[in-house]
Amino acid sequence: MENKLRYSAPAACFEEALPLGNGSVGAMVYGKWDKEKLSLNHDTLWSVKPRRIARPEAYEAYKKAQKLVPEDKIEDATSLLERDFTADFGQSYLPLGNIYIEAKCGGTAEEYARELDMQKGIATVRYTQNGIRFAREYFVSHPDNCIVVHITSEKPADYVFSADSQLKSASTAFGRCLYLTGECPTSISPLYAMGTVPLTYDGEGIKFAAIGSLASDGTVTSDDTCLTVAQATEITLVICIETSYINFDVLPTKPYYYPCEARVQKMAEKSYTELRARHVADHGELYGRVQLDLGFPENHAMTDERIRAEEKSGDLGLAELLFNFGRYLIIASSREGSEATNLQGIWNEQLYAPWSSNYTVNINTEMNYWPVLMCGLAGLDLPLVELIRKISVTGANAAKDFYRARGFCAHHNVDLWGLATPVGAQRTGCLSYAYWNMSSGWLCRHLWEHYEYTLDKAFLRDTAYPIMKSAAEFYLDVMVKDGEHYIVTPSTSPENSYYHTKTSRVSLARHTAMTQGILTDLFGNISKAASVLGIDDEFVREVRKKLPTFCTYEIGSEGQLLEYDKEFAEVDVHHRHMSHLYGLYPGESITAEGTPELAEACRVTLLRRGDVSTGWSMGWRVCLWAKLGDGDHSLELVKNQLKFKAPDDGRVSFGGGTYPNLFDAHPPFQIDGNFGVCAGIALMLLQCDSGKIRILPALPSDFQNGSVHGLAAKGNVTVDITWQNGKLKSYSLLSPTAQNVTVATPHGETSIRLESNIKFTFTE
């Protein structure tokens, strides 16, 4: 089983460091033997404060553009919306600071080994210096909500502990404690708009405290900024973090310093053994829910060396490692009560992070949660549910202020404060990303899927359905009749453009495949949810009446699925976004079985777009090929994803791959690619659509022998599968409730009666 990342040298940069987390608190471990660096994050450390953004002229601009587009005055509509409809940029997820551990031992390190044990959630460093063996262990505990560092050596040694931050802050030391306190700015420019907004502190931003307490058999002393430990063979450092953030709609005034101090004192009373045992049990229970064995022997070579290898076919255990790393990152970055994972999960050490390290909801945030339910981790998706609930509140203001519509909407960018308005700040060319109001519909897909996987009817009734209804009310208010169809117009296909004339590149269209696909998805899921809940009112009847009118899928001259309402000349045929294939995945309006012509058009589209793209886009392609039943092509995308990307080659926007620490390279680092490929590997082995549980629907020919235990199917069914010589050998199904299921295997379909908590097993 591939459960460990291994390295023979310390990390020289962020993309080589090892991530730890408990959902809210994140740490990157560099493993430096001379001066260790531990970079810290907290998921509520963001810029700005609660705000409501409105543009009085936005609605009139929107209505004028809605008339201009059918008249083919696309350029005029574009200029109008960019000038009068777009608004302020979203806010930034910020780094908290760093803890440094300087070893005063002299000499160089030998026999160095650095490792991340994903099964235990523990990073370790071991080395020999001056003939003395040193060892360190690091973890971030969810049960005790603290970071723990444990240092041991065969003979006494001396150390200095210090801290700093890029934010407005102060670092002090007293007694056995190290203190790092500070605040977040209330305005900061995104990296792509440097200088448009000054870095400003006004005292009303989020405040934070990170306090570390030392226990040691050595002598601990403090000066103004550092803790010094002399002649120690064992040290335990416990770090607790608190912020003043309360909620998205109130000023961040929660007490944070004294609660942090009280908690770190409480944690300091616990032994390292107790803290470690509680952490390992908690983390291990989640990680152990799924076990994947692809039939390859565990490779003990250094992880970065394995990724550097040009040919990956001889080391397909890397696919198993990448799958497990995705599950590990879910557990480390998303727990009930935490914020949802952002573009970098919870790990960011840049003041001006790429794309502000916030939530991009035209694919990336949704992709972060694709593997969660299918990998048996229901409950770890609740932070996304809470983000959607937050947007349903702020998005009601956006719907009212910008569209004079009911319900709620959101655009392509969201932050901690629930930003739901279009960004772009009137910048020329911003419309390709800023004017896209379909994220509320897409996000509602996850609410329905949470019910499908858990069968939690109370969740469907009290949480999912009201939010889905509100999203649909917005679309009902803004859609217009277009022949036999109802469409949302103007429309865009996220971040893409086409040639309206030979020299004019535009993004607006009458409608797009993605927009209509999301409408089909949302309204179809509302109809199903209403049936489950026994609701048959005027709203449901209107939803069901409109539903058949949304399908506007068209096939182009080369057999491809059209992205826009007409076959326009594409600016970039290899564009990273696969938006028009939403109906294939994650949606279900296109299936190989139910709509074979459209599925074939998706296949042609994928071939035209090509396999090489940004890291997250290749993760999406892994899933799309798996949904088409082509496991071999899906695996080729995994191999592409595993292409080594050097950290110093990571500040461009194309040619994705994998960094030495297995982080996805967009580049730069975006965590969605890790989650996308994790979901794609799961989809090779198990899929659920059209009311069927599909066993081995896209098994790659290179995966000749293997097994997977603990994957989840819709209906709250746990699935185990074993295959041999490329063919299904056995599968078992376990359900907590009695139900009938339809199982499709490569050999055919069968109906099965599952009894409550009685495992059903079939052997070929």
N, C-alpha and C positions, 0 to 999 in steps of 0.2 A: 504493500500500500504506500502510495506517494503522499506522505503527510509532513515532510520536512523540507525547508529551504536551507541550503548549506553554502558557506562561504569561507574562504581561507584568508581573508583580509578584512580590515575594518571598512566601513562605508566612507567614501570620499565625498558623497553628495546625497541629496534627498532621495534620488532614484535608486540608490543602493542601500539605503537604510531600511529597517524592518518595522512594519506597522503593528501597533498594539492598540486595543481600544475596548471600551465597555458600552458603546453606543453613544455616550455623551462626551466622554473624555478620551482623547487620542494622544498617542505618543509615537514618535519615530526614534528608533534606537540605532545609533551609528556604530556602536561597538568599538569605539576608539580606546585603546589600552592606555594611552598617555593622558589624553584629556577627552573623556567621554562627553558626547553631546546627546542630550535627550530633548527633542523638540516637542512642545506641548500644544494641544488644542482643546477647546471646549466648544461644543456644538451651538451654544447660544452667544458666541462672541462675534458680533456683527457690528457694522457701522450703522449710523443714523439712529432714529427713534421713530415712534409711530407717526404716520402721516397719511393724509388723503390727497391724492393727486387728481386734479380735474383741469380740463381745458374747455372753457365755455364755448369755443368755436368748433369743438370736435364733432358734435352731432351734425351740424349743418354741413361740415366737410364730408362726413361719411355719407349723408344722403345725396349730396351732389355727385360724389364719386360713384355711388350706386347707379346713378343715371348715366354718367359718362362712359362707364365700362361697356354696357350693351351698345353704345353708339361707336364703339371701337376707338374712343378717345383715351387710350390707356395712359399715354404720357401725361396728359392733363390731369387725370385722376391720381396718378402717382405723385406729381408735384403738389397737388392739393392736400393729399393725405400726409405726405412727409412734412409739409409746412404746418398744417392746422390740426392734425390728429395725433401725431406721435408726441410722447412726453418724456419725463425724466428717466434716466437709467436706474436699474436696480442697485441694491446695496451689496457690500462685500463681506464675505466670510473671512475672518482675520486670524492671524497666528497669535497665540497667547505669549509664548516666550520659550526660553531654553534653560535647562538645568545642565551644569557642567560638573564633571567629577574628574579632578586632576590628580593623577597618581604620582607621588613623589618618590619614585623607586629608582629612577635612572636606568640606563641600559636599554636594549631593544627587546621586543617581544618575539618569542619563538614558539613553535608548535601552536600557532594561532588557529582558532576555530570559532566560527560564528554561525548561529543556527536559529531558525524559527520552527518550533514544534507546534504545528497548527492544531493537532489533536488536544494539546494541553493549553494552547494559547500562551506559551512562554517563549521568550527569546533568551538565548544563552550566549555567553562569550567565555572562552577558555584560552589561556596562554601561559607560557612560562617566561619569567623575567628574572635574570640573575639567579637562575637555578630554582626559583620559587614558583610553585603552581598557583595561579589565580583563577577564580571563577566568578561569574556574575549571572544572575537571573533577573529577568524583568517581566512584569505582567501588569495589566490593568484590570482590576477586579470589578465585576458588576455587583456581586452581593455586598461588597464593602465600599464600593464607589471610591476607589483610590488607586493610585499608581504605586507599585512596590518594586524597589530595587534591592537585591540582596547580593552583597559582596563578601567573598571569602578568600583567604590565602593561607598557605601552609605555614608561613612565618609572618610576624607583624610587619605592617607597612603603614605609610602616612598618606593622607589624602586631603584635598581642599575642595569644598562644595560651594558653588556660586550660581547666580542666575542673572538673566537679562531678558529684555523684550524690545521689539521694534516700536511698540506702542508707548504712549505717554505713561511712564511707570517709575516705580522705585523698587530697589532690591536691598533688603536688609537682613541681618542675622542677629539672633539673640538666643542665648542658652543653647539648646539643642535644635533650634528651629531656623529654617531659612524661609524668608518671606518675599514674595513677588506680588506687588499690587499695582493696579493701573486702571486705565479707562480706554474706551474705544472712541475714535473720532465720530463726529456727527455729520461729516461729509467727507467723501473721498472719491476720486475719479476712478472709473474702471481702467484697466490697463490699456484697452483699445481706445480710450478717450482721454488720455493723459492731459492734464492741465485744464480740462473744461470745468472741473470742480476742485477748489482748493482743499487740501487736507486741513480740517478744522476741528478743534476741540472746544466745546462750550460748556462742559461740565454735566451735560444731560445725557451723554452716551452711556452705554453699558459699562459697568465697573466690574472688576474681577479681583480675586485673591487666589494665589496658589501658595500653599504653605507646606513645607516639607519638614518632617520630624525625623531625627536620627537616633537610632539605638545602636550601641557598639560596645565591644569589650575593650576598646581603646579609650584614649582621653579626648574628649570633645571640648573645643574652645571656640569662641566666636569673636569676630570684630564687627565693624559696621556693616560689612557686605558679605562676609564669607564665614563658613564653618570649617574648622580644621580638625581632622581626626588624626591622632598620633598613636602609633604602635597598636594597630588593630588587626585582628585576624578575621573578624566578622562585623559587618555593618548592615543594618537594614534601614533603608530610607523609604518612608511612606509619605506620599504627596496627595493632598486633597485640593480640589478646585471648586470654587463657587463663583457665580456671577450674579449681577443685580437684575437680570432679565426676569420678567414676570409673565408677560403674554404679549401677543402682537399688537394689542390695541390699548396698552397702557404704558406710561413712562417706566423705564427700568429702575425702580427704586427699592427693590427687594433687599433686605439686609443680607450681606454676603460675607463680610469679614469675620465677624464673631461666630456665625454658624460654621464657617470653614475652620476656624481655629478650634472650635469645640469638637468638630468631627475628627480632625487630625489627631487631637489628643486622645480621643476614644480609640482610634485605629492604632495609635502607638502603644496602647495597652495590650493589644493582641500580639501573639507570637507570629513570627514569620511562617512557621509550620502551619498554624491555623489559617492565616490569610491565604496561603498557597493552596491548602486543601480545599477551602471553600471555593476559590476561584476555579481550580481544575475540575471540581465536580460540576459546577454551574456551566462552564464553557464546554466541558466534555460531553455533557448530556445533549446539548444542541448539536455539536459537531458530529457526534456519533449516530445521529438519526439516519444518516445516509452513509453507506459504504460502497464505493465503486472500485471494482477490480477489473482492469482491462486486460489482464493476463500477461502483463509484462513484469519482469523482476524489478524490484526496487533498485533504483540507480543511486549510488552513494557519491557520485561525482559532484563537484561544486555546481550549484544551480546556474550561476552566471556563465560557466564554461559550457554547460549543456545548451543554454540559449544561444551562445555564440556559434555553435556548430552550424555549418551551412546546411547540412542534410539532416532533417529531423525524422526521416522514416525509420532509422535504426533506434530511435529513442522516443517512441510514442507514449511512454510513461509520462512524458511532459504534458500530454493532454489530461491525464488523470491528475497530475499536480496542479494544472491550471484550473480544472474543475473544483478541486478541493480548496484551492486558494480563493476562488470566488465565494464558496460557502463560508470560508473563514472570515473574509472581509464583511460579509453580511452580518455575521454574529458580532464582529468587532465594531461595526459602525451603525447598527440600527437595532435598538432595543425598545420595548414598550416604555414610554415616558421620555424617550430621547427625541431630538429633531430628526427629520428625514435626512437620508444621506444626500449630500450635495455633489457637485461635479467632481470633487476629490474625496468623497466619502466624509471623513472628518479630519483628514490629514492635509494641512496646508501650512507652509512656513514662509510664505511670501506676503508682504504687505499689499502689493498689487498683484494679486493672483490672476492667472489666466481666466478670462471671462468672470472675474470677481469670485470664482469658486462658489457661485450661488446655484440656483435651480434653473436649468434650461429645460423647459417642459414641452418642447416640440419633439422630443425623443429621449433625451439623456436621463432625466429624472425617472421617467417611466421604465427605462431599460434597467436602472439600478435595482428595480424590484421584480424583474421578470423571473429570476430563479427562486425567489423566496418561497412561494406556495408550493411549487412542484418539487422543491427539495425538502419538504416536510418542516418548514420553518414558519408556519402560520403563527402570527403573533408578533413576529419581527417586522411585519409589514405595517403594523399599526401606526408608526410614525408617519408613513405616507398617508394613511387614512386621516390622521390629524392635520397634515398639511392641506389635504383636499378640503377638510372641514373649515380650516382657516380661510382658504381661498373662496369658499362658498359665501363667506361673510364679506370679505373685502371685495370680492368679485361682483357682489350685488351693487356696490357703489360704482364699480367700473361699468356695469351694464346700464345703470341709470344715467350716469354722467356722460358716457360716450355714445350710447345707443338709444337712450330713453326706452329701455326694454326691461321686462320683468326678469326674474331669475338671476343667475350670475354668469359671468364669463371670466376668462383669463387669457392672457396672450402668451408669448413665448418665454417670458422671463419672470421668475418669482424669487422673493428673498424671505428672510426670517419674518419680516413684517407683513407678509402676505401680499406683496405687490401683485396687482392683477391688471394694471393698465399697460398700454403699449409703450415700449421704450423707444429709443432712437434719437430723442432730443433734437428733432428736426434736421438731422444730418442727412445729406444727400446720399441716396443709396440704401438707407436704413430699412426701406419698406420690405425688402426680401425676407427679413427676419422679424421686424417689429409688427407689421400688420398681419397677424395670424391669430384668430380668436377661437381656435378649436381645442385648446388645451384642456378646458373644462370637460369637454366631451370625452377626450382621450383618457383623462385621469379617472373618469367615472367607470371606465372599463375595469380598473383594478377593484373598485368597490364591488362590482358584480362578481368578479372572479373570487374575491375573498369569500363571498357567500357560496359560490359553486364548490370551492375546495373544502369549506368548513361546514356547510349546511347550517350555519348559525342564523336561524330565522329572526331572532331578536335583533341581530346586527342589520339584517336586510331591512327589517321594518323600521327601526329607530334611527339608523345612520345612513345606510346606502340609498334606500329608496327616496327619502326626502331630498338628498343632495342630487341624485340623478334626475329627479323631477324638476328641481330648480334649474339645472343645466339645460334641460329640454325646453323649459319655458322661455329661456333666452333665445334659443334657436327658433322656436315657434314664432317669436316676435320679430326676428330679423329676416327669416327666409322669405323668398318671393317665388311666385309661380313663373316657370319658364317652360312654356309648352305643356307637356304632360308631367313635368318634373317640378318639385320644389327644391330650390337651391339656396345656399348662403352665398351672397355675392356683394361686393367683390371678394375674390378668394385668392389665396396664394398657396404654393407648395413650399414648405419651409426652406428658406435660405437658398432656393433655386431661382433661376431666371431663364428666359427664352428670348429669342430675337423676334420682336414685333415687326420691325423692318430690318433691312440688312445692317443698319448701324445702331438701332435702338434696342437696348437690353432692358427688359421689364420683368416684373414679377406678378403683377395683378392679372387676373383672368376672370371670366364670368363664373366659372367654377372649376374645381380640381378634383381629381380622383380621391385624394386624401380627405378633403372636406366632406364629400358625399359618403365616403366609406365610414367616417366617424359618425355621421348622422345615422347611417344604417345600423351601425354598431350600438350606439346609445339608445335609439328608439327601439331596436329589437330587444335589447337587454331590459329596458323598462317594461316592455310587453310581457316578457317572461317573468320578471319580478312581480308584476301585478297579478299574474296567474298564481304564483306561489302564495302571495299574500291575500288573494281573494278580493282584489280591488277591481271594480269595473265602474268607473265614473266618467264624467265628460272628458277629463284630461286623458285618461287611458284610451278612450275611444278616438280622440283626436290623434294621439300618437299612432295608433294602429291604422288609422285612415291615411296618415301621411307616409308611413313606413314604406309601402311599396313604390312610392314615387321618387325615392332618393337615388336609386341605382342608375348611375349615368356612365358606368364603365364602358370604354370604347377601346377597340384594338386598332393599332396603327398599321401603316403600310408595310412595315417589316415584321409584323406579328407581335409587336410589343404592346404592353398596356399603356395607354396614353396618360400622361401626367396632368394635362390641362384639357379644357373643353374642346380644343382643336389640336391638330398635329402641327405644332410650331417647331421651328428650327431650334434645337437645344444649344445653349451656350456651352455646356459641359456634359457630354454624353456619359462621362464617368463620374458624375457628381456623387458626393458622399451620402447624401440623403436618399433613402429609398421610400419616400413618403407615399407615393402612389401604390406601393405594395402593402400598405397598412391593412388592407382587407385580407391579405394572406397571413400576415403576422405583424402585430399581435391580434388583429381582428380575425373574424371567422366567416366573413361574407364571401370569401374565395377559398375553395378547397379543391384538392385534386379529384375527389370523389363527386362532389356536388356540382361544381362548375369547372369541368375539365378544360374548356376553351379558355377561360380566364386564367386558370392555373398555368396553362401552356404559355399564355401571354406574359405571365409573371416570369416564367423560366427564360423566355426570350429577353425580357427586360433585364434580368440579372446577367445574362451573357453579354448584353450590350454594355451594361455598366462596368463589367469587369470585376475581378477579384481583389485588385490592389486598391486600397483606399485608406482612410484614417482608421485608427485602431477601433473606435467604437462602431464605425460603419461596418468593418469586417465582422464584428461580433453580431450585428444585425443580419448580415449576409449568412453567417453560420446558421442562424435560426431559420431564415427564409428557405435555404436549400434543404434543411431538415424537414420543413413543412411540405416541401415538394417531394419528399421521400428519397432524396438523393444524398445518402450518407457519405458517399465518396467525395462529392463536391463540397459538402459541408465540412468534412475533415480537411480538405485542402485549404479552406479558409482558416481553420484552426492552426494549420502549419504556417500560413501567412501571418497570423496573429502572433505566432511565436518567433517571428523574425527579430533578431537582436537589434535594439535601438540604443545607441550610446547616449548617455545623459547629456553630453555636450553637443549633441546633434538634435536636441529636443525642442527647439524654440521655433519650429516651423509648423505648418498646418496640414501637411500631407505625408503619406508614406508611413503609416502606423506600424506598430510592432509591440515589442515587450522590453521593458527596462530590466536591468540586472536583478531588481528586487521583485520581479513579476508584475509590477504595476503596468497597466496599459498605457502605451504611447499613442496619443491622438495623432502626432505629438502636439503640445506637451502632454503631461500626465492628465488623463481623465479616467475615473474609475469605472464609468459605464461600460467600457470595453471589457473589463474583467467580468462584470456581471452578465453582459451579453453573451460571451463565449461560454460561460458556465451554463446559462440557460440553453444555449444551442446544443451542448453535449448532452444535457438531460433530454432534449427533444429528439435526439437520435435514438434514444432508448424507450421513451414513453411520450405519447401525445394524447390529448383529450379534445375531441371536437365532434360535432354532429351527434352528440349523445353517446359516443363510443370511447372506450379505453383502448388505445392502440399500442400494442406491445411490439417493440423493435421495429418501428415504422421506417427507420432510416439508418440501419446499422451499417457502418463503413466496412468494406471488405478487409481492411487492415485490422479490425477488431475481431479476430477469429474466435477467441475464447475469453469469457469473462462473466462477470455477474454484477448486479447492482441490487442493493437492499435498502428499502426505506423511502423510495421515491413516492410522491403523493399524486393521486389521480383525483379528478373532480368527483364529488360525492363523498369526500373524506375517506377515500380508500387508500390504504398503504400497499405498495406494490413491490414485490421482489421478482427479479428475473435472472435466469441463468441461460447462457448460450454456449455452444460448442461447435467448433469447425464452421463458424459463421451462421449457424442455424439455432433456432430456439430450442432449448432443452427443457426448461420448465419455467413456470411462473406461479406466484401465489398472490392472493388478494385478501386483505383483512379490513373489515368495516366495523365501526362501533355500533352501527344500526343495520337492521335487516333491510335489504333492498335488492332489486333486480338490476343487473348491469349487462351491457353488451360489450364483449371483448373481441377486438379484431387483431389477429396475428398474421404473419406472412402466409399462414396456411388456410385462413378463412375466418369467419365470424361465428360466435356462439353466444347464446344468452345464458347467464349464470345467476342463480339465486344465492345471494350472500346472507348468511345468518349472522346475527349480532355477535361480534367478537370471536367468531369461529373462522379460522384461516382456511381459505379454499386454495387447494394446490392442484395444478395440472402439470403432468409430465408427458412430453412427447414420446 
